[in-house]
Amino acid sequence: MRQKAARFGVTLAMAATLAVGALAAAPPASAKALGWTPYQGYKTLTACAKAGAAHLSWGWKEYECRWDSPYYMLWLRS
């Protein structure tokens, strides 16, 4: 009986982890509603900021680098 309870607890914990991970990975609806578009993930904040600055010369108005584990997501706004 203890093994079944332990397996159930592990299964429940894994399901909760997957659900939280899926919610964290989804782009916020409010950001999309405000005109932000997710572009690409970068390993470092510096690389993200360089790419964002380059996109400003391509017609984008703003950029933002947000931590989205395990990388920084570049968000662009027109």
N, C-alpha and C positions, 0 to 999 in steps of 0.2 A: 504494500500500500504506500509505503514511504517513497518508493521509486516512482510510482505513478504521480504522486504529488510533486516530487522534485522535477520530473519531466514536464509536468504541466506548468510549473513555475518558470522553468527555462523557456518553454515555448511561449508563454505569455510575455516574458521579458523581451524575447526576440521580436515578437509581433509589435510590441510597443516601441521598440527601437526603430524598426522599419517604418512605422507610421510617423514617428517624429521626424525621422530623416527625410521622408517624402514631403512632409509639410515644410521643412526648412529649405529644401531644394527648390520648391516651387517659387517662381517669381511673385512678389507681392502684387496683388491686383491693384492696389492704390498707386504703386509706382507706374504700372502700365497705363492707368487712367490719367496720370499726369504727364504722359508723353515719353516716359523713359523706356528704352529698349535694351534688353540684355544683349551684349555683343559676344564677348569671349572671356574665358578664364585665363589668368596669368599666375605664375608661381610666386612672384614678388610684387610688392606694392610699387616699386620703382618701374618695373616693366609695364605694369598696368597704366601708371601715370604717363609714361612715354607714349604708349599707344593712344591713350586718350587725348593727349596734346596733339598728336599727329592727326587725329580725326577732326579736330577743330578746324584745321586748314582744308578739310574735305567737305565742309558745309554744316557740320554739327555745331550746335550752339553751346552745349555743356557736356561734360563727362563727369563720371563719379566712379571711384573704385570702392567696391564694398566687399568685405570678407565673406566668402561663401565657401566654407571649409570643403576641400583642402586648398583652395586657391582664391585669388581676388577676381571678382567678376567686374568687367568693365561695362558700365551702363552709359548709354548715349541718349541725348535729348536734342531733338531738332527744333 
